[in-house]
Amino acid sequence: MARFLLLAVVVAGGLCPSLGQSASDEMRAGVEAYKLALYDQAIVYFQKAAEMEPTLVIAHLYLAYAHAQEYIPGAESRSNLALSSGCRACKASLRCNTT
């Protein structure tokens, strides 16, 4: 119930960028979702920012952090394994962007 209320506040508070927003708007929304521990929502925003501006290293970094927050070490569920591969992909992207 508390998570639903937080999500309602996020939506009502204007943290959900509308279509056509910039990568920086997506980043701001992602950071706000991250602060509220809405990591799955933050991932969506950071992915969108990274797609809009592939060279925006901070978007990839925050995306990796958000994936890491949802990852449970040692758990072998399908979703957890997907998060693990998402973390590896983000790390690889960061290596590519720093050269």
C-alpha positions as CSV (number, residue, x, y, z in Angstrom):
1,M,0.0,0.0,0.0
2,A,2.8,2.4,0.9
3,R,4.5,1.8,-2.5
4,F,1.3,2.5,-4.3
5,L,1.0,5.8,-2.4
6,L,4.6,6.7,-3.3
7,L,3.9,5.9,-7.0
8,A,0.8,8.1,-6.9
9,V,2.8,10.9,-5.5
10,V,5.4,10.4,-8.2
11,V,2.8,10.5,-11.0
12,A,0.8,13.4,-9.4
13,G,4.0,15.3,-8.7
14,G,4.9,15.5,-12.4
15,L,7.9,13.1,-12.2
16,C,6.7,11.2,-15.2
17,P,8.0,13.0,-18.2
18,S,5.6,13.3,-21.1
19,L,6.5,12.3,-24.6
20,G,9.1,14.4,-26.3
21,Q,11.0,15.3,-23.2
22,S,14.8,15.6,-23.2
23,A,17.3,13.1,-21.8
24,S,17.9,15.5,-18.9
25,D,14.2,15.4,-18.0
26,E,14.3,11.6,-18.1
27,M,17.4,11.7,-15.8
28,R,15.6,14.0,-13.3
29,A,12.6,11.7,-13.2
30,G,14.9,8.7,-12.8
31,V,16.8,10.2,-10.0
32,E,13.5,11.1,-8.2
33,A,12.2,7.6,-8.6
34,Y,15.6,6.2,-7.4
35,K,15.4,8.4,-4.3
36,L,12.0,6.9,-3.6
37,A,13.4,3.4,-4.0
38,L,11.2,2.9,-7.1
39,Y,14.1,1.2,-8.9
40,D,12.1,-0.5,-11.6
41,Q,10.6,2.9,-12.6
42,A,14.1,4.5,-12.3
43,I,15.4,1.9,-14.7
44,V,12.8,2.8,-17.3
45,Y,13.8,6.5,-17.1
46,F,17.5,5.9,-17.2
47,Q,17.2,3.5,-20.1
48,K,15.2,6.2,-22.0
49,A,17.8,8.8,-21.2
50,A,20.6,6.5,-22.4
51,E,18.7,5.8,-25.6
52,M,18.1,9.5,-26.3
53,E,21.8,10.3,-25.7
54,P,23.9,7.2,-25.9
55,T,27.1,9.1,-24.9
56,L,25.5,10.3,-21.7
57,V,27.7,8.3,-19.3
58,I,25.8,9.3,-16.2
59,A,22.6,7.7,-17.6
60,H,24.5,4.4,-18.0
61,L,26.0,4.8,-14.5
62,Y,22.6,5.4,-12.8
63,L,21.1,2.6,-14.8
64,A,23.8,0.2,-13.5
65,Y,23.1,1.5,-9.9
66,A,19.4,0.9,-10.3
67,H,19.9,-2.6,-11.6
68,A,22.3,-3.3,-8.8
69,Q,19.7,-2.2,-6.2
70,E,17.2,-4.8,-7.5
71,Y,19.8,-7.6,-7.8
72,I,19.8,-10.3,-5.0
73,P,23.2,-12.0,-4.9
74,G,22.9,-15.8,-5.0
75,A,19.2,-15.9,-6.0
76,E,18.6,-17.9,-9.1
77,S,15.2,-16.6,-10.1
78,R,14.7,-15.8,-13.8
79,S,14.2,-12.1,-13.0
80,N,17.3,-12.0,-10.8
81,L,19.4,-13.6,-13.5
82,A,18.0,-11.0,-16.0
83,L,19.1,-8.2,-13.7
84,S,22.5,-9.8,-13.5
85,S,22.9,-9.7,-17.2
86,G,21.6,-6.1,-17.2
87,C,24.3,-5.1,-14.8
88,R,26.9,-6.7,-17.0
89,A,25.6,-4.9,-20.0
90,C,25.7,-1.5,-18.2
91,K,29.2,-2.1,-17.1
92,A,30.3,-3.0,-20.6
93,S,28.6,0.1,-21.9
94,L,30.5,2.2,-19.3
95,R,33.8,0.7,-20.4
96,C,33.0,1.6,-24.0
97,N,32.1,5.2,-23.1
98,T,35.2,5.9,-21.2
99,T,37.7,5.1,-24.0
